[in-house]
Amino acid sequence: MKLYSCETAMKSFQSILNILGGDGEKSRAAEFCLRITVVNDVSCTSLKPGGQIKPRSLVIFGTGQALKAITVTSNSAFVRAANTQGVHLDTFIHQPRALTVMKEILEISV
């Protein structure tokens, strides 16, 4: 199995990791990222922006469509909105999970 990420998704992941990731999470992420091939962004042209259809998500899901890949996401609202517009996306929807180490530290210090 090959793992791909568009540039936008990888930049978002790295940004969240840098802000909220603990040392262990950053170490695991570094190992995981070595297995990912980062590809150029491809915007989805079959969907109209608006509501739950945001430009950033159009790029992430558009790249998955262009690669004919299954997109792993927690953004079920986008997938439902796409279905409403008659566009089926090949997705695996997972439960959203926050990076917990720094989040817990920040909550304790507040």
Order of alpha helices (4+ residues) and beta strands (2+ residues): beta-alpha-alpha-beta-alpha-beta-alpha-beta-alpha
